[in-house]
Amino acid sequence: MFIFAIAIVVKICDIQFVHGDTYRDLAETRTVKNVTIPANRGNIYSADGSLLATSVPKYDIRIDALAPSDATFNKYLVSLSDSLSRYSGKSSSYYQNQLRKARANKNRYFLLARNIGYSDYARMRNFPMLNLGAFKGGLIVEQTTKREHPMGGIAQRSIGYERFDEDGNVTRAGIDGAFGVKYLRGVDGHRLKQKIGNGQWKPLKDYNEVEPQDGYDVYSTIDANIQDIAHHSLLQQLEYYEADHGCVVVMEVKTGEIRAISNLGRSESGYYYERLNYAVGEAIEPGSTFKTVALISALEDKVVDTSTMVNTGMGYKQFYGRGIYDTHGHGRISVARALEVSSNIGLATIIDEGYSKNPKQFIQHLKDWKLSEPLGLPIIGEGKPVIPEPGDKLWSRNALPSMAYGYNLKLTPLQILTFYNGIANNGEIIKPRFIREVREFDKVIESFNKKVINPKICSDKTLSEIQEILKNIVVRGTGNSLYSENFSMAGKTGTAQTEYWMKDWKENRRYVSSFAGYFPADNPKYSCIVVVHKPSTKKGYYGADVSGPVFKRIAQKIFTDTPIYDEVKTLEVKNASIENEYQEYYTAVNTYKTIMPDVTGLPAMDA
């Protein structure tokens, strides 16, 4: 065996060093090679059948000037030149001279047209001489494909597109990347090419040629109309507030199907485009939209009920040596009202008093609701949530009260929306779904059905109470500016500090504005989240002002363009009746003078 191995090494050295040049010369003289014919990627469609992404064929048309016989070449030279002249606008004599020169120079790969569409290709292949085919007429057709998006840049990050890494390899984002290998890519074919000199290769007609098999078509859950509404509603707000970036997602409540998803980031020149998939990939401290999650836990564990009174004081309270602020002093208010006015102190007090002796009980709820783990989406780049627990580096005595109002933890916008969708869906949390089915023409290859993450997040009593509070937030809470008599909405505002650890934060404060909810408030059809990063503080930064209007605009347009009710009703709610309900609902509310606290350096401001 050892002698045999030595013989192999000697042979390799002989090939590489002694006769290497000879073999390399032989390789250079090879005249035929097998090349891959890429398959056309399948199309991506919206739920309503609109084309979102497609592979458009492009063609290079060439001629082997030596393939036609002398008789054929002379017979069709003028008529072919006339046809080329009418196609390109160049003179017929120009083409006659070029074709004669190509034949004289034995050019077997003469370019006639580059990167043309199918209709032009179909026209040119019927030109005189070319219509005789490859052997008699010298026709050479080389096809490539280009991925195009008929809706332009709308939802392009989620639909997917080609990009090149540092090594020049093609990668794909979004649906195009997630479902590319198994469904969209297809099966490549192959053909022979002959070397004709000067580094050029001509395709050969061969009986062993294998035609490529095109990929399957993917039908997404995206609704083209809702997507257009969401995109432009978000874009309008980002431009006005000069924000860094933002996202919006619209989900169908009963199915978990994503009806719209838009992710817009600002370029250096101020232009907004689908820069990154923020909704899927950006895990951040959510701020006040998390207060709903915290309160469900407290209500479910009977730590409090909605009428329990909590003292928020004058808008400032210390927890373990660290101050927490509210934007206003609310005094003694009910637990329900604490969420309606988005009191940091109120929620921090509820959670700290209820769970400080057993914080793992609170954390366990988050784990049961699957908030501590990714959603497991097929789309590449899903962000990882961060939920600290006792024993972690992120844990401290302040961790629990901070988590109560959405700090000291990280979630993606889509995770937050999935939870709110569960509230709208009578407590059933459903995994977000981007794909409905895969087809080959009219044949369904695979269908994707609803997947339940958690069948019931809480009791019906807790759920009903939270749903009522979320409605009241829009009617008389921090979302009051969004209230409409014509259609109902429910949700929670959020305003969180971001990058507060940066040295320049005091001079250049930065916020994340958000709104998460659903509509209609009763028997909801859609849930929605809007998140806007770093709006201009000169124009505003509260969730109700920045993100809330996007939510309302989307709901309003969907109600107008796609009526949800079988019977249209105009809701008339008088201010007096609201006030009466308010007095009946709260047994004791102390009125305090509004104060504007100094929040310098503190990461707790929220609304």
Buried (B, 14 or more C-beta within 10 A) or exposed (E): EEEEEEEEEEEEEEEEEEEEEEEEEEEEEEEEEEEEBBBBBBBBBBBEEBBBBBBEEBBBBBBBBBBBEEEBBEBBBBEBBBBBBEBEEEEBEEBBEBBBEBBEEEBBBBEBBEEBEEEBBEBBBEBBBBBBEBEEBBBBBBBEBEBEBEBEBBBBBBBBBEEEEEEEEEEBBBBBBBBBEBBBBBEEBBBBBBBBEEEEBBBEEBEEBBEBBBBBBBBBBBBBBBBBBBBBBBBEBBBBBEBBBBBBBBBBBBBBBBBBBBBBBBEEEEEBEBBBBBBBBBBBBBBBBBBBBBBBBBBBBEBBBBBBBBEBBBBBBEBEEBBBBBBBBBBBBBBBBBBBBBBBBBBBBBBBBBBBEEBEEBBBBBEEBBBBEBBEBBBBBBBEBBBBBEEEEEBBEBBBBBBBBBBBBBBBBBBBBBBBBBBBBBBBBBBBBBBBBBBBEEEEEEEBEEEEBBEEBBEEEBBEBBBBBBBBBBBBBBBBEBBBEEBBBBBBBBBBBBBBEEEEBEEEBBBBBBBBBBBBBEEBBBBBBBBBBBBEEEEBBBBBBBBBBBBBBBBBBBBEEEEBEEEEEEEEEEEEEBEEBBEEBBEEBEEBEEBEBEBEEBBBBBB
